[in-house]
Amino acid sequence: MSESFLNSEELAEQAHQLYNDGRYDEAIALLRMGLESFPYATELHVGLAYAYLAREDFAWSRRAFDTALTLNPEHEDALVGMGEALLKLGQAPRALECFEKMLVLGFKDDHDLVLQAGRALFREGAVQAARRFFFVAVEAHPDSSEAKACLGYAEHRLGHDVEASRWLRTSLELDSSHIEARIYLGNLLYDRGEFESALYHFDQTMPDDHVDELAVWRLIELKKTIYRLEADDPELLPWTERLAELAESGDEVDRLLAEVEATQPDGTVRDPLQLELFGTLLLELDGMRRRSQGAHRVTTRAGITYGGTWEEIVGQMQADDPDGRTVSLTEYMEHVARRRAAEGIVLPAADAEAFVLASAAAGLLKIIR
């Protein structure tokens, strides 16, 4: 059917498919064309606003949402979208008003909308407000694994680790395949010193499930300690290979999102706002890594002992290495990694903890504490 003969609903549906495929510019062009024929079609304005939002044109997004809400002040999708745009523009109080109005209008039972509002708040650091929306979603849909996982993330961010682990466990009871929740819970338990429980959850994941080095390193460390595996044990090989892949790709969140998480199992591109939540969770994992860093001690083959945080230990090693005194810490790790690669030893260079643990696994040093 020619586009010129499509009605507003068909145009909106076609644009929505382009949006789902990540073709935002094409969606915007189609919606603009449609609005020339149907200037009062609210759905076209809403679709245009979300496409702008996905493209991070926040001011244009807000303008399109404003037009949609002028036509229909109670349009629930427009209210939540406007809230997201306002958050991006630094107008949190007004954004929260939009989200609250959505609830007042009777959409507490709309699982996707309530979670969308909560995620938007979570991404922008309004965790207490996000927690409330996640709780509303859990109350309305007690069988939602996603809602309970989100509540667990929020509780952890607020420092309520007992509640966080409870919600994450409940999420996994509802959906054992919820990988993000399982890895997050494993890291949380590891930070609390519950190592066997952490390994239980890490052990139920596959190497390709991981897009961050932290849990992979912890799994390898726990398997070697609890199962008394040697560094070259075949059971560890898929994990060390995955670790090498992650080390090569770097730890930039944007790259992870683009290359690893961009495509869903059905071949469509994930909603960029959901990707942004995933990016927030990766940063949260980075925070776990930082919190796990305390006072450590290692001894080299030559009997030299270094102590402190992982960064401090590598810095002390760098200070004792004549080849590393004039470069940055990252450049030093990269230099050592290239040098050891010639010996068949893979050392990640993007993170001090991973660098030290890999050195220990390769027998280059021994971790005392």
N, C-alpha and C positions, 0 to 999 in steps of 0.2 A: 504494500500500500504506500502511495506517495506520501511524504511527510506533510505536504500541503493539505491533505485530506484527513489528517489525524485530528481527533478531538482533543480537548485539554487533558482528559484522563489518560488517553493513549500516549500523548506526548510525555506526560509525567512518568508513565511506566517505562517508556523507552529511555528517558533520561536517567531514571533510577537504575536501569540495567547498566548504562554507561558508567554511572557512579560506582556500582558494585564491581565493575571491571577495572576501576582505577583510572578511567578516562575522563578526568574532571573537566578539561578544556572543552572536549566534545559535548559533554553534558551541558556545560554553560552555554555554548553556542546554540544547542538545540532548544534550551529553555528560553533564551532570549528571543529566538525566532518565534517560539510558541506564544510568548507574551505579546508579540506584535498583533497576533490575532485574538488572543484571549487575555487582555490586560487585567481582568478582574478574577482570574483563576488563582485562588489561594494556593493550591497545590503546586503550581508552577513557581510561584514566588518562594515557597518553602523549599522546593527542590533546588532552586537557584542559590538560596542562602546556604544550604548544606554543602553544595558543591564549592562555593566560595570558602566556606569554613574548612573543607578538606584541603583546599589549595592555600590555606593560611592567609587569605585575603579577608582579615577579620572586620575591617571597616565596611567593606562591601557586603559581607555576610550580615552584619548587623543591620545595614540599610534594607536588605532584602527581607530579613525577618520582620523588621519594623513595618514594611509594607504589608506583609502577610497578616500581621496582627492588627493592622488598621482595618483590613478586610474582614478578619475574623478574630476578635480579641480573645477568644477562648480556644484557639487551635492548639491542642496539646503539644504536637511536634514542634510547632513554631515557638511556643513558650520555652521548651527545654533547649531548643537550638539557640534562641536568643540568649538564654542564660549562659550557654557555653561561649558564645561570641563575647558577651559582656565580661566574662571571667578573663578571657584572653586580652581584653582591652583594659583590664585592671579595675573593673567596676563590680567588685564582689557583692556589695549589698544589693544592688539592683539585680544582679544575677540570681541571688538567693530568693528575691521576691518573685522572679519568674518561676523558679522551681517550686516554691511554696504555693503559688497560684495553681500550678498544675495539680498539686495534691488536693487543694481546696475544691477544685472542679470535679473531684471524684475519681482521679486516675491513680489512686494508691494501689489498685490491683494490676495496673499495667506494668508488668515485670520489666520489660525492656526500657520503658521511659524512666522509671524510678532508678534503675541501675545506671542508666545513661547520666542522669543528674548527679548521682553519687560519684560516679567515676570522674566526671568533669571537676567536681569539687576536690576529689582526692588528687587528681593530677596537678591542681593548682595549689596544693598544700593546705586546703581548708578541710583538714582530716576530721575534726569533730563534727562539722556539718555533714561531711560525706558519710560518717558512721551512722548518723540518724537516717539518711536515705537508704543505706544498706539494710538497716534494721527494719525499716518500713517494708522493704522488698522481702526480707526473711519472714516477717509476720504475715504478709499476704501470700507468700509462696514458700511454705516451710519445706517443700520438696526440691527447692532450687539449690543445687550444688554451687553454682556460680555466685549467688547472692551470699551464701554463707562463707565462701572463700573470700569475697570482697570484704565482708565484715571482719574476717580474720586478719586481712592485711591492715585494715584500719586500726584494729585493736593493737596490733603489733606496733604500728607507727606511733600510737599513743602511749606505748610503754606497758600495755596490759598483756604480757606474754602468756599468762595462764589462760586468759580468755581467748587470745589469738589461737593458741594451739587447740583449744576446745572447738572453736568454730572451724578450723581447718580440718580437724579430724572428722567432724560431723559432715563437712563438705565431701570428704573422701568416702565416707560411709554411703553417701548418696550416689557418688560417681567416682569409682576407683580409678578411672582413667583421666581424672583431672590433674594433668601433669604439673602445671604451674603451681597448683596448691600443694602437691606432694613434695616438690623440690623446695618450695618455700618453707613448708613444715620441717623438712629434713634439716635445712639450715638453721631454723629457729631452735630445734632440739639440740643441734650441735653446739650452738652458742650457749645453751643452758647446761652443757656438759652431759647430756643424755645421749651418749655416743652410740650405744647399741640400738636405741630407738631411732636415732638419726639414720644409721646404716640400714635399718629395716625399710625405711622409706626410700632412701637413695637406691637400694637394691632392687626396687620395683620399677625403676626407670631404665631406659635404654640410652646408650651413648648419644644418639642423635636427638634425644629429647632435650639435651642441654645446650643452651646458647650462652652460657656464662661459665667461666673456669672454676668458680668457687666450689660448687657442689661436686664437680668431677674430682678436684684435688682432695676434697674431704672424703669422698667415697674411696679413693685409692688408699689414702692414709688409714682409714678405718678398716678396710679389708686386710691391709698388711698387718695392722695391729691386732684386730680381733680374730681374724682367720689365720693369722701367722703366715701370710703368703710372702714369697720372695718377690723382689722387684720385677723379675723376668717371668713370673707365673703367667701361663696362657690366659688365665681368667682376667688378668689385668690388662692384657694387650689391647682389647677394643677401647678401653678407657684411656690408656696412654695415647693411643692413636687419635682419639677424639680431642684429647687435651692439646696435642700437637696441632690439630686443625684449628682449634680455637685460638691458639697462640699465634698462628700464622695470620689469621683473619683480623687480629687486633680485638680490642674490647670497646670500640665505639658503639654506642647504643644505636645510632642511626644506621650504621652498617648492618648490625644484627637484625634490626627491624626490616630493613630493605631486602636483605639477602636470605634471611632465615624464616622470618615470620610473615612475609608479605603475602604468601599464597596459602589459601585454605585448602583442605582436602578435596573440595569440589572444584578446585581450579580458579575460583574467584579471588579477587584481591580483598584482604581484610579491610574493614572500615578503618581509616587512618586514626580515628579517635580511640578505637580499641587498641591499635598499635601503640598509641601514645601512652595508654595505661600500662601496656606491657613494658614500655620503656621506663616508666616510673618504677615498676617492680624490679627491673634490672638495676636501677639506681638504688633501690632499697636493698638488693642483694649486695651491692657495693658497700652500702652502709653496714651490713652485717659483717662483711669482710673487715672493714675498718674497726668495728667494735671488737672483733675477735683478736685484734692485734694487741698483745700485751708485752710483757717482758719475756724474751726468749733467749736461749743460749745455744750456740752451735760450736762445734770443734772441727777444724780442718784435718786433713791427713797429716799435716805437718805439726799438729798439736796446738795450733793457734786457736784461741777461744774468742768469740765475739758475742756481745749481748745487747739486748734492747728490742725495739720494734723490728719488724722485718726490714723496713726501709733503713733503719739505723745499722742493722747488721750488714746489709749490702753496702751501705756507705762506708763502713769500717773496712770491708773487704776491698772496696774501691781505693780507699786511702793507702792500703798496703800494696796495691798493684801499680807498678810504675807506668803501665800502659793506660791506666784509667783515671789519672789524677787531673787531667785537663778537660774532661768531658762531663756531661750531665749523668745522673744516676741511670736514666733510661738508656742513654747511649752506651754507658758502661755495660749494662746487662746485655744489650744487643751485641756489643763487641765480644763478650764472653760466650754468648750463645753461638755466634758464628765460629768462634775458635773451637768450641766443643762439638759443633756439628761435624767438623772434619773427623772427629773421633767416633761419630755415630751416636752422639748423645744429644737429645733434644731438650733444650732449656727455653721455656717461655720468657720473653723479655718485657712483657707489658705490665707485670705486677711483681713486686718484691717478694711477697709471700710465695707465689707460684715459683719464682726463680729459686728461692732457698729450698723449698720442698722438692723441686725437681733435682736440684744439686744433691740433696740427701738421698733421693731415690736412686740416683746414678752412682752413689758411693763416694762422691767428691767431698762430702762432709757428713758429720753426724749431729743430729739434733738432740741436745741434752734436755731442753725444756721448751 
